[in-house]
Amino acid sequence: MKYSELVESGAPTSELQSYLVDSELVTVTLRLPRTMRESAKEYANLNGLTFTSLVKQCLIERLTEKD
């Protein structure tokens, strides 16, 4: 099942979250302004996270939002 199918079916947030994190890891390259990357790394560090964890957390939050 694809993400769009889960959303269209009205899947609960917990099911969407499970779908998003229960898969193999892939490498992704992002091009960001240096100041954005450094600020995000600092923010993540202040909150006990890694930059990667912060990005994943933000994506999960956005991808599981209900209108």
Secondary structure, DSSP 8 states (H G I E B T S, - for coil): --HHHHHHTT--HHHHHHHHHSS----------HHHHHHHHHHHHHTT--HHHHHHHHHHHHHT---
